[in-house]
């Protein structure tokens, strides 16, 4: 059986190249100064494109942040999948999924909190926002898998507990009172709360 994979045409390669340059430029600027202190003109200049072209890929800075953070979030989920694979304890397994997500969210705290706000209040029909919601659902599904596997819970109970874990993680990362906590402190705060809903 042969696979018919066609090489990308020049136009598609140019689009991919621009997208990569935009992601690199926005990611670097956001990491250095935070999303609020970066202009779209600076991103366009760094990516060596016009602002009109930039807005074809993302209409707002919030969408640009989603674009950048989504790729890091996807990597964090896969790290959580790997880290939780051998967990023998339910809490240990769930926290193995949670920790990389918290680490991703805390790389630049204001960006992480803005990302969470965009997920809640952004336009759910916008593609980058839709991808962020999909990643959130994938995280929840992974937590449910861990709970079902390690805790020997039925699927419905595992999914219900995973929704609670997701909500606790989201609120703990987004809360202003926790803005200056370290990764370890945020993970500890999440652990303290989810112990209540995870069976011994």
N, C-alpha and C positions, 0 to 999 in steps of 0.2 A: 504494500500500500504506500503510495507516494503522497507526500504532503505538498500541496500547491501553495507555497508561501511566496507571494510576490513582493519584490523589493518596493520600498516606498518611493513614490514619484518625487520629483524635485519640489513641487509645491508643498507636499506633506512633510518632506524633510525640512524645508524652510520653516514651516509652522512649528515642528517639533524643536528645532534649534532656537526659535524665538521663545517658545515656552520654557525651555531649559534656562535660557539667559534671564528671563523674567524671574523664574523661581530662584535662581542663584542670586540675582541682584536684590530682590525683595528679602530673601532669607538672610543675606549678609547685613543689609541695612536694618532690618527689624531686630536681628540678634544684637547688633551693636548699640542701637539707640531706642528701640521699642517702636511699635507701630504708630503711636501717637505723634512721635517726633520725626517721622519720615514723610516726605511728600511723594506723591505719585510722579512728579517731574523728576525727582532724584532717582526713583526706580527706573523710569524710562531712560534717563541719561546713562545710568550704570549698565542697563541692558542693551544700550546702543540702539534704541528704537524710538519712534515718536510716541507721544502720549496717546494719540488716536489709536495707534496699534496696540498699545498697552490695554486700552479699554475694550478691545475686542476679546481679550483673554480674561479680564476681570473688570467689572464696572466701578468698583469701589475699593478702598484700602482694606475694608473688611473682607471682601472677596479675595483679595490678594493674600491676606493673612490665612484665610481658609485654604487656599491653594498650597501655600508653603507648609502650614501645620498639618494638613491632611497627609502629606507624604511622610512626615515624621511620625504621625499617629499610627499610620499603617505599619511602619517598622516596629513601633512599640508593641502593637498587638501581636506581631509575629514573635517578638522577643518573649512576650508573656506566654505565648503558646509553648515555646521551647522550655522556658523556665518552669512551667507548671506541669510538664509532661510526667515527671517522676514523683510528684508530690504524693506523700502517703497520708497527709493530714489535710482536712478540708480547708481550714483557715490558711494554712501554709500555701496550698494550691491557689486559693483565691487571691491571696496577697502577691503571689508570683505573677499573676495576671495584672494586678493593680499597679504594682511598683513601676514597671516601665512606662505606663501611661502617666503616672504622677511625674516621673522623671522628665518625660517629654513635655508635659504641661509646665514644668518649673524651670525649663532651660532659660526662659526669659519670662519672669512671673507676670508682668503686665500683659505681654503678648498672650500667655496662656489663659489669663482671665478674660481677655478680650475675645479670644477664640471661643471660649465657653459661652460668652454672651452672644456671639454671632450664631452659634448653634441654636440657642434658644429663640433669639429674636430675628434672625436673618430670614431671607426669602427662601422658603423650603423648595421652591421650584427652580432656584438658581443652581446650576450643576455642582459648584464647589460646596455649597451648603448641603445639597443632597448627598454628596459623597461623605461629608462629615457625619451626617445622620446615619448613613450606612455603616461607617466605621464605629459609631457608637453602638449600633445594633450588633455588629460583629463582636465587640468587646463583651457585651451582655451575653451573647450566645456562647462565647468561650468560657465565661464564668459559669454559666449553666452547665456546660459540659463537664467542667471540673467538679462542680457540686454533685452532679449525677454520678460521675465515675468514682470519686473518692468517698462521697457521702452515701452512696447507694440510694439516692433519692429518685423518686419517679420524675418523669420529664416535667410535669406541671409544677410540682413543688420546686424543682431545680430552677425553672424559668422564673417563678415568682420570687425566689430568694435572689436570683441574679438581678432582677429589676430593682430590688431593694439595695443591693450592693452598688449597682450603677448610680442610683439616686444619691446614696451616701457619698460615693466617690466624687460625683459631680458637685454637690453642694459644698463638700469639704474643700475641694480645690478652688471653687469660685468665691467662697465667703471672704469678705473684706477682712474680717478678724484674723483670718489665717494667711493673709497676704505675705507675711514675712517669715512664715515657718519654713524649715528645711524640708527636703524630701522625706527624710526619716520621720520628722515630726508629723507631716501630713499622713504618711502611711500608718503611723501609730494611732493617729486620731481616727482614721478610717477603720483600722483593726478593732479599736475599742468599741466602735458603734456596730460593726457587723457581727461581732461575737454574739450579740443579742439575738440575731436571727439565724445564725448557723448552728445546727445541732451539734452537741458534743460528740 
